[in-house]
Amino acid sequence: MIKVSVFYPNQEGARFDMDYYLQKHMPMVRQKMAGAMKSMGVEQGISGGAPGAPSPYRVIAHMTFDSMEAYQTAFSAHAQTIMADIPNYTDLQPLVQISEIKI
C-alpha cells in the first residue's frame, strides 16, 4: 500500500481557501479517483513542535492506494483537471511525497 501526501507550506501572506478545498476540490479528487483511492484525509496545521511556533505546513492531504501503479493510472487520467483546480483555492506550490506504508 502507498500513501500520497500533498503538503502546502505555511507561507506568510499566501492564500488558501479551506472551504473551497474541503467542499469542492477534495470531493472532486475523491470522485475522479474513486476506483483506486482507498482513503483520504486532510489536516490543517495549528502549531510547530515548539510552543508558539508556527506549523511548517498550512494543510496536508493524504490519500492511500493499493500500489504505485493504481495511483499513477488513476491520477494520470485526471491530472489536468485536478491540477487546473489548484489556483481556485491557493497560490501555494504544493509538495508531493509518495511513501510505502510499512506499519
C-alpha positions as CSV (number, residue, x, y, z in Angstrom):
1,M,0.0,0.0,0.0
2,I,1.2,3.5,-0.7
3,K,0.3,6.9,0.7
4,V,0.3,10.1,-1.5
5,S,0.9,13.1,0.7
6,V,0.4,16.7,-0.5
7,F,2.0,19.4,1.6
8,Y,1.1,23.1,1.4
9,P,3.8,25.2,3.1
10,N,2.7,27.7,5.7
11,Q,4.0,30.8,3.9
12,E,3.2,34.3,5.3
13,G,0.7,36.2,3.0
14,A,-0.2,33.1,1.0
15,R,-3.8,32.4,0.1
16,F,-5.6,29.2,1.0
17,D,-9.4,28.8,0.8
18,M,-10.0,25.9,3.2
19,D,-13.8,25.9,2.5
20,Y,-13.3,25.6,-1.3
21,Y,-10.6,22.9,-0.7
22,L,-12.9,20.8,1.6
23,Q,-16.2,21.4,-0.2
24,K,-15.1,21.3,-3.8
25,H,-11.5,20.3,-4.6
26,M,-11.2,17.2,-2.4
27,P,-14.6,15.8,-3.3
28,M,-13.7,16.2,-6.9
29,V,-10.4,14.4,-6.4
30,R,-12.3,11.6,-4.5
31,Q,-14.8,11.3,-7.3
32,K,-12.2,11.3,-10.1
33,M,-10.0,8.7,-8.3
34,A,-12.9,6.7,-6.8
35,G,-12.0,3.3,-8.1
36,A,-8.4,3.4,-6.9
37,M,-8.3,5.6,-3.8
38,K,-8.7,3.6,-0.6
39,S,-8.8,6.5,1.9
40,M,-8.4,10.3,2.1
41,G,-7.6,12.6,5.0
42,V,-7.0,16.4,5.3
43,E,-5.1,18.0,8.2
44,Q,-4.8,21.7,9.0
45,G,-1.6,22.8,10.7
46,I,-2.1,24.5,14.1
47,S,1.4,24.6,15.6
48,G,5.1,23.6,15.2
49,G,7.0,21.4,17.6
50,A,7.9,24.2,20.0
51,P,5.3,26.1,22.0
52,G,4.1,29.1,19.9
53,A,6.0,28.0,16.8
54,P,4.0,28.2,13.5
55,S,3.2,25.0,11.8
56,P,5.6,24.2,8.9
57,Y,2.6,23.3,6.7
58,R,-0.7,25.0,6.4
59,V,-2.5,21.9,5.1
60,I,-1.5,18.3,4.5
61,A,-3.7,15.9,2.5
62,H,-3.1,12.1,2.5
63,M,-4.6,9.5,0.1
64,T,-3.9,5.8,0.1
65,F,-3.8,3.4,-2.9
66,D,-3.1,-0.3,-3.2
67,S,0.0,0.3,-5.4
68,M,2.0,2.9,-7.2
69,E,0.5,1.7,-10.5
70,A,-3.0,2.1,-9.2
71,Y,-2.3,5.7,-8.2
72,Q,-0.5,6.6,-11.4
73,T,-3.3,5.1,-13.6
74,A,-6.0,7.0,-11.6
75,F,-4.1,10.3,-11.4
76,S,-2.9,10.4,-15.0
77,A,-6.4,10.0,-16.3
78,H,-7.5,13.2,-14.4
79,A,-4.2,15.1,-13.7
80,Q,-5.0,18.0,-15.9
81,T,-8.4,18.6,-14.3
82,I,-7.1,18.2,-10.7
83,M,-4.0,20.4,-11.3
84,A,-6.1,23.1,-13.1
85,D,-8.3,23.5,-10.0
86,I,-5.4,24.4,-7.6
87,P,-5.5,28.2,-8.4
88,N,-9.1,28.2,-7.3
89,Y,-8.1,27.7,-3.6
90,T,-4.4,28.6,-3.2
91,D,-1.4,30.4,-4.6
92,L,0.9,28.0,-2.8
93,Q,3.0,25.4,-4.7
94,P,2.1,22.0,-3.3
95,L,4.8,19.5,-2.5
96,V,4.1,15.8,-3.1
97,Q,5.6,12.8,-1.4
98,I,4.7,9.2,-2.3
99,S,5.5,6.7,0.5
100,E,5.3,3.0,1.0
101,I,3.3,2.3,4.2
102,K,5.2,0.0,6.5
103,I,3.0,-0.1,9.6
